[in-house]
Amino acid sequence: LLLTGTLTVEHASAYFTTYVSAGGSQVVRLGSKTEIHEDVSDMTKHISIQNTSQIYDCFVRVKVFYGAEISVIMTDVEGNGDWYDGGDGYWYYRPVLRAHSTSSQLDVKIIVPEEFDKDTFNVVVVQECTPVIYDDAGNPGAEWDTVYSDYQRGGKN
């Protein structure tokens, strides 16, 4: 009986003292990445957003900043309702922007007074994206108030 017990203790001891270590790192992307494309002609900015993500779909929105003397008229170029005014200062792209795809064009017509120097102002376009979130019925939605951040070692964001 004592001999049988010593044979079992050796295997149990080996089980509890064996370990494995791993090293290395891998970047994990938790969301979409988008790029804004702007062309300017005849006092109009032609804007489109490209989803450069490998696999993630997203929703996008655009906001335009300009001086008090300037006004703008924003237009969904294709007229199919893909871009719409959200009433909160943003223009939203209604369909889901699939990975590797580009939105339809949004035009921003810039209107300045006659005596205004057309070379001394900026119209700044800011775009944002948020991941697609599906409800229980499988319908896509967006949560624009959610904050996502990249955490990296050393406290950098």
Secondary structure, 3 states (H helix, E strand, C coil): CHHHHHHHHHHHHHHHHCCCCCCCCCCCCCCCCEEEEEEEECCEEEEEEEECCCCCCEEEEEEEECCCCCEEEEEECCCCCCEEECCCCEEEEEEEECCCCECCCEEEEEECCCCCCCCCCCCEEEEEEEECEECCCCCEECCCCCCCCCCCHHHCC
